[in-house]
């Protein structure tokens, strides 16, 4: 308990407050998905959640290199998700619903990079260490798989996307996680290719992932998804701990 108390004291109060708001917002997303304005609220909240990570990346790399890295990860995300919807590779057969808004070529929501890129930034930040590039890429990819273990069951329950044949993990096929490992490794490599691998990222690089975990953990809790909820709590606490480590390393 003392360790947890120290962790809470080391975390900025606004981040804890907005995490609580994100967790509470999941209740309304689960219980009142068809309330007027729900889609607009989803778009706005997704953009707001993404801002801390994007701002931290700009501080870390400079605006031009940050923009280039975000664009490269975004382009890759559009490409691999479009291939995934069209062919079933590498995630399994699925399709996006209408909740995430209009789609590029009728396949992938335009909103995709806003939700995905901040998770990549957070995973890469959490994987930082004075080591070679390959271990960081693998750790970041594994973290993204674990995040998806929280996100995917909740998003499926909310109708954000549909798995054609279902799967054993709360309706999600296991091949999906192999796909996330592959795409996460490529995305992390693209982000790290922007440079400064030996310089610790600012702790704010994790904030968007923390907020996203708060929301999707709430979605799992209010949807009755026990294991994703527990996994989300563990990842949330570990993300705060890693954020504290980065804050110390940046001094």
N, C-alpha and C positions, 0 to 999 in steps of 0.2 A: 504493500500500500504506500510506503514511503517513496518508493521509486516512481509509482504512478503519480503521486502528489507532486513530486519534483518535476515530472514530465509536464503536468498541467501548468505548473508555474512557469516553465520555460517556454510554453506556447503562447503566442500573442492572444490577448483576450478577444480581439475582433475575429480571429480565425476560429476560436472555440465557439463564439456567438454565431457566426455564419454557418458553422458546421451543424449547430443545433437547429438553425433555421432550415438548412438543407434536409436534415433528418426529418423534421416536422413536415416539410413540403412533400416528402414521399408519402405521408399519410393521405394527403389530399389527392395525389396522383393515383394512388391505388384505389381509394374509396370513392373518388368523384372524378373519374377520367373524362366524363362527357360534359362537365360543367362548361358553360360558355366562357370562352377566352382561355381554355386550358392549353390549346396549341400555341397561342401567342406567348403565354406564360412560359411554356417549355422552351421556346426559341430564346426568349430574353434571358431566362435563367442559365441556359447552356452557354450563351455568350458571356454572361457575367462570371460564371464559374471558370471559364477559360482565361480570363484576363490576368490573374496573378501569375500563372505560369508563363504566359507570353511576355509580360512585363519583365519578369525575372530573366528570361532568356535574352531579351534585348539588352538588359543591363550586363549580362554575362558575356555575350558575344559582340555587342554593338548592334545597332538597328539593322544595318545592311546584311551582316552575316546571319543574324537571327531570322530576318525575313526570308533569306535564301534557304535556310534549313527548314523553316516552316513550310515553305512552298514545295520543297522537295519531298518532305514527308506527306504533305497533303496530296501531291500528285500520285505518289505511290499508293496511298490509302484509296484514292478514287480508283486507281487501276486494279489493284488486287481485289477490292470489294466488287467492282464491276465484273471481273472474271469469276469471282465467287458466286455471284447471283446468276450469271449466265451459264456457268458450267458445273457448279458445285465444288470446284477446287479453289482453295485448299480447306475450306471450312465444313463442307457438306452442303446439301441442297437446302437453300433458304431463300426467302424474299422479304423485302422491307414492306411494312404496312404504310398507312397514310399519316401516322401520328408524327413522324419526323419531317413532314412537309414535302415540297416538290422534289423530284429526283432528276439527276443528271442522266440523260438518255433513257429515262424511265426505269433506271436500275438502282441507283444509289442516291440517297438524300444529299442535297447540296450542303446540308448542315454537318455532314460527316466529319470533316477536319476539325470543326469547332469542338466536337466531343472527343475525338481520338487523339489529336496532336498533344493536348495538355497531359493526357495520360502517359504518352511517350516521354514527354519532358520530365514528368514526375518520376517515372521508372528509371530513366537515365540518371537523374539527379540522385535518387536513392542508391543507385549502383556505383556511385562515384567512389574512387579510392586510388591510392598511388600504385596502380598496377597497370598491366598492359591492356590494350584495347579489347582483345577477345573476351577476357573474363567479364568486363563491364557490359559488353553486348549480351552475353549469355545470361548474366544476372538480371539485366533490364528486361530481356525477353521473358524470363521466368516470372518476374514480377508482373508483367502484363498479362500472362496466362492466369496468374492468381487473381488479379483484378477482374479479369473476365469471368472467373468463377463466381464472383459476387454479382457482377453486372448482368451477365447473359440470362440467368434464370429470371431476374426481375424484369428485364426488358422484354423477354418472351411473354411473361405473365401480363405485362402492360400492352402487348400487341404491337411493340415497336418493330418486331420482325417475327417471322413464322418459319419454323423448321418443318420441311415437307414431310419427313418421315419420323420426326421426333427423335428422342434419344434417352439414354438411361440417367443422365444427370439433369433432373428436373425438366425433362423434355428437350435437352440439348445433347446432340451427338458428341461422342468423345473426340471424333476427328476434328471438331471445331477447335479444340485446345491445341492440337498439333498445328493447325493452321495459324493460330495466334502465336505460337512459338516461332514459326517461320516468319510471319509478317512482323512480329515484334523485333526479331533479330535484324531484319532488313531496316526497319524504321529507326532502331537505335543506332545502327551503323550510319545511316544517312544523317541523323542528328549530330552524332559525334564527329562526322567528317568535316563539320564546320570549324573544328579546331579547339584549342585550349583544353585538351583532355586531362592535363595535370593540374589545372586550376579548379578548386572546388566551386561548384555552382552556388549561387545564393540560396539560402533556405527557402525563399519564396517560390523557388522552382517546384517545390512539392505541394504548394498550397492548393492548386487546382485539383490535383489527385486526391488530396485530403477531403476537399469539399465533395468531389464526385463519389468518393467512398462513403461519405456520410449519407448522401442521398440514396445510393444503391443499397447500402446496409439497411436504411429505413425501408426501402421498397421490399427488401427480403423479409424484414421483420413483419411488416404489415400485410405481406402476402402469405405469411406462414411458411416461409422457406428457411428451415432451421439451419442447415449446414451453411448455405451462402451467408446467412445473417452472422453466424459465428465467425466464419472466415473474414467477413467484412470488418467485424470488431477487431480481430487480430491484426489485420492489415492497417486499419485506422491507427491503432496504437503504435504499431511498428513504424508507420510513416511519420508520426509525431516524434518518435524517438530518433529516427534518421534525420528529421528536420533539425532537431536539437544538435545532433552531431555536426551537421553542415554549418550551423550557426557558430559552433565552437571552432571548427576548422577555418572559417572565414575570418576569424579575428587575427 
